[in-house]
Amino acid sequence: MTDTDEPDWYLQEWAELSGKRQADLASELGLLKNHAHRIWHSKQPYRRDIVNAVAKWLQIRPYELLMPPEEALQLRQLRESAMAIAAGLGRNSASPLRASTKPGVAPSLR
């Protein structure tokens, strides 16, 4: 934990959301119980290999472990919405913006 009492990562919150426990972390990742305990309770500094293994175990992206699940899920939804909008725009051969015939006038949406 940091000086602010905020967790360095949100392993326990993500595990709870996934229905996983500390014992699952140990058994499914092949960790010794004391190593899993240190990881679970943020008593061991995490490294890239640990973050990647835990993220894969939880089926999330590694960076998502560094933020509360609610925030990460909102970002996923935002990204998916943006991708859907971009995909919809890509299907149209014409631009969604209508060019103005007057110089110096900004284009408008159709």
N, C-alpha and C positions, 0 to 999 in steps of 0.2 A: 504494500500500500504506500501511497505517497503521503506527503505531509498534510494534504487536504482531506485525507480519509476516503478519497475516491479510489476505486480499484484501478490497477494498472490495465487490467483487461476484464472482460465480462464473461469469463468462462462459466461460472456458476449459473448466471442468468440464462445464458444460451443453453446450457445443459438442462436446466429445468424446463425450458421451452421445448426441448427435444425429448424430454422424458428420460434423461440419462442421469446417472449418479456417479459419485466418485469411484465406487467399486467398478462401474462400467469402464471408466477411464483407465483404470489399472488393468483390468482383464482384456479389454478390447484393443488397447494399444500395447499390451505386453509390458507394462511398467511394474516395478516393484511398488508395493503398497506405500512405503514411506516416500518414494519419489512422486507418486500420484498425489499423495497428501500435500506435499510441498507445492506442487503445481496447482492443485485445486484451491489452496488457501493463499496463493500468491506469495509464498515464502521463498520461492526460487525465482530468480530473474529468468524471464523467458527468453528464448533464442528463436531464431528463424525456424529451425527444424521443429521445435516444440510447437510454435504457433501454427506452422503448416500442418503438422500431424493432427493437432487438436481441431483445427478448422476442417480438415478432411473428415475427421471422426464425426463432427457435428454437421457436416454437409453445408458449410457456409464458406464465404470468402475469408481469407486470413485477416484482412483489415477490419472485417465486421466484429472480430473478437475485441477490438479496441474501442467499441462503442456499445451503448446499451442496445439490446435487441429492438426496442421500439423505434429508435432512431435509424438503425440499419434497415429495418423493414420499411420505414417511410422512404428512405433513399432508394430502396429497390423499386418501390411502387412508382416513385417519381421517374426513375431511369426507364422503367418499362413503359410508362406513359409517353415519355419523350421519344423512345424508340418507335412506339406505335405511330406517333404523330409524324416522325421523320419517314417511316416506311410508307405512310399514306401520302406524303408529299412526293416521295420518290416515284410513286405509281403514276402521278400526273405528269405528263410531258411538259405542260405549261407551268410556269411559275405561279404560285398563289398570289403573287404581287402583280398588280396591273401598273405598268409604267405610265407615267403622266406624259401627256404630249407637250406640256409646258415646261420649259427649262427652269430648274431651281425648285420645282415642286416635287415633294416626296411621293414615291409610289404608294398606292392604297391597296388594301385587301379587296379581293373580288367579292 
